Amino acid sequence: MLPRFADIFQQGNRWLNWLE
C-alpha cells in the first residue's frame, strides 16, 4: 500500500464530504 494512494483516497473522500 503506497502512501500516495492513501493520500489521494483521503483527499477524494474529503472533497466528497465537502461537496455534500
C-alpha positions in Angstrom: 0.0 0.0 0.0 1.7 3.1 -1.2 1.3 6.3 0.8 0.5 8.3 -2.3 -2.6 6.2 -2.9 -3.8 6.7 0.6 -3.2 10.5 0.3 -5.3 10.6 -2.9 -8.0 8.5 -1.4 -8.2 10.7 1.7 -8.3 13.9 -0.4 -11.1 12.5 -2.6 -13.1 11.4 0.4 -12.7 14.9 1.9 -13.7 16.5 -1.3 -16.9 14.4 -1.5 -17.7 15.3 2.1 -17.2 19.0 1.4 -19.3 18.9 -1.7 -22.1 17.2 0.2 
